[in-house]
């Protein structure tokens, strides 16, 4: 690591911290006793999800807006975002009496558009992706003489996000390692500047989804795998294909590592924050915990800080993550059972499930797909149990009562009748 002359200095971060004080929440940092017991590390969490707009983005937005000249403030600001940056700019521009226009790409969830409008911005929904939305935003800037507020690659934004790092070091214990989500790099680069100055020996680790390893590639830590698909991720807040130039320079100079984590562990981390800490986390915010779960030996016995960067997760997505988590741990199991197609057979089956300790969440009745006989009906059950062991005991109990039990649905192949040789096809 080498610091040299970087685009953002600790003095910039300290000045930003003084400038935004009182307008941005100094979020709590607390030890998680349960996560510490489970992982073997001494785990401390910085709850940036408790900002007014539920994201760290307010820090950079506020600092950047405060740096506008009077003429720039009068002309208004423009930003491009599908989520947290949009709400942060809208909220603080309104507080400062500055007109804001946010360009959000088509397909942005309606709740995020509404939240941005509720924070006082004029929302323009245009462009099929973020790149096209940015082009449209720059057209508005040119036409109106407004100022573009970049989401991460701006010294004032980076310095503002770095204020989180000052609080991490001041409010937490002597941290051995710090895990921070990385997308465009504004948060991690700013924290690197602050933490490297205040705690030079701390290990600084950025975390990305393995489906979007842009900063890993940009910092030269590894080559792109041949099968990299840039697939959809629940950590959309850090799903950036091209990180910032300034942020990459800072992270390359100051960070110790940037790692990737699988989607499965990000989902699991969202569940753990919800169930253990009673905190909602978006996928990006859960990525640091996912990294801890992915490599517990690396952090065993060490004091580790996690930045829970935001809580703006779509409710339908959160519901899907919860259900998948229940299924993964065996608290929801899906079984297929064949019963005689006769009166009372379904009632007897549901009673048997209850006696075995299962609670039926959903049920599908298939006469058409039975594979053994037209006198047999296939019943597909979604059953709630205490854990994976209970799920297996449920299946064993039903099998012991004479039921044919399968773990997953079976479907008979659809066969096309052979043509009649006398008439042809």
Helices and strands as residue ranges (DSSP letters): H 10-20, E 29-31, H 33-39, E 42-47, G 48-50, H 57-66, H 70-75, E 77-80, H 84-95, E 100-104, H 110-118, E 122-125, H 130-144, E 147-148, H 155-171, E 177-181, H 186-198, E 203-209, H 214-218, G 236-238, H 245-254, E 257-261, H 263-276, H 283-294, H 296-299, E 303-308, H 315-328, E 332-340, H 345-355, E 359-366, E 376-384, H 388-400, E 404-406
